[in-house]
Amino acid sequence: MLIGLAVLWPGGAPAHERTGVGFDRQTQHATVTQVAEVSCQSVNASGGAPTGDTSTAEGSSAQQQANGTCKKATIRVDTGKDEGRTFTEIVQPDQTRQLHEGQKVVVAYEPSAPKDLQYSVTDVDRGFPMALLAGIFAVAVVVVGRLRGVMALVALAISFLILNFFILPAILQGSNPLVVAVVGASAIMLIALYLCHGLSARTSVAVLGTLISLLLIGVLGSLFIDWAALTGNTDDNTGLIHGLYPSIDMSGLLLAGVIIGSLGVLDDVTVTQTSAVWELHEANPAMGWRGLYRAGIRIGRDHIASVVNTLVLAYAGAALPLLLLFSIAQSSVGTVANSELVAEEIVRTLVGSIGLVASVPVTTALAALVVSADRPAPDAGRGREVMAGATVPGPVGPGSGPTSSAPAAPSHGGRGRRRKR
């Protein structure tokens, strides 16, 4: 893993000229300072068309817009070289995003446009609510998890650093996305598991089980992505990436996403299974590795059922708007599943689920073997001590005492010597 990080470590993402499309735009923060109601008819007559988000509901007519009441918003730029500059934005009555006074927004800047059209509202500034939610999450993790919770947050921060400073720049530089994903995911896994659970045989078993499962996911994902001819170039964002960096293997990028997306759930499964086997051994030290495996796999079956359902629902929830569009179009199940957009999610879900299912018996078997070899059952040692004549303590209570027959011999011998005297 360290060798892979050293070889693939990028020198920084290659630069490119901004296209002004999608996320590849210059943006600044701004504030809505004033909102006034105006007649849409007068606005349209004067040619004052909206300059920002003009998305409207389907089925609305131009006549309805003309007869409605529009809003004229004055926006002040708060950052950048034009700080303090103001511009106006016309908001239609049926526009999706409505502006109100005092609202924080994000504005796009296009230097090549006419001066009065250089700025336009592109989104709402969600910085404060997102930061507040992240703070509530961090407090909840620390309050419940205490020191483990703090370590989990540190591991989460390190994971984001590896993602931003290694995985993404290395892929942009043209490195193989699959190799980068495997090396990066391995680094994230090792740091997160050992940081949260400590350096121990238990954690090492979870690490090994996760690595084996990731390898299986990588092999299956590579095979079926190639077999199903999935290009990974299915929407505007991936199209923009391919246009800016044609050397990036988009199908490899899809596979890298499958591996990284499965890592978090894999960690949960392998750590849980390993802990279950260790606790079973603590509860019954006489249980051999076969018994530990059978008991652990019974726990794992319940885990498999819940985790697979969770993974499928997570992907379905992420693709819910897409599925809704297919439902509106009244397409057949076969047609929907055959489309590349849905086929990507199906392959992603099934490959990840197979890796999760396989991680349960693999990790359980490894944990049973390691814990039974590391902590042998005490019965065998106790039997050897009894055979060697050692005193073995018996149960505590009235009349209890040593259970070995070894101490009885000297007492008979003592009585015999007294009779001789």
Secondary structure, 3 states (H helix, E strand, C coil): CHHHHHHHCCCCCCCCCCCCECCECEEEEEEEEEEEEEEHHHHHHCCCCCCCCCCECCCCCHHHHHHCEEEEEEEEECCCCCCCCEEEEEECCCECCCCCCCCEEEEEECCCCCHHHCEEEEEECCHHHHHHHHHHHHHHHHHHHHHHHHHHHHHHHHHHHHHHHHHHHHHHCCCCHHHHHHHHHHHHHHHHHHHHHCCCHHHHHHHHHHHHHHHHHHHHHHHHHHHCCCCCCCCHHHHHHHHHCCCCCHHHHHHHHHHHHHHHHHHHHHHHHHHHHHHHHHHCCCCCHHHHHHHHHHHHHHHHHHHHHHHHHHHHHHCHHHHHHHHHCCCCHHHHHHCHHHHHHHHHHHHHHHHHHHHHHHHHHHHHHHHHHHCCCHHHHHHHHHHCCCCCCCCCCCCCCCCCCCCHHHHHHHHHHHHHC
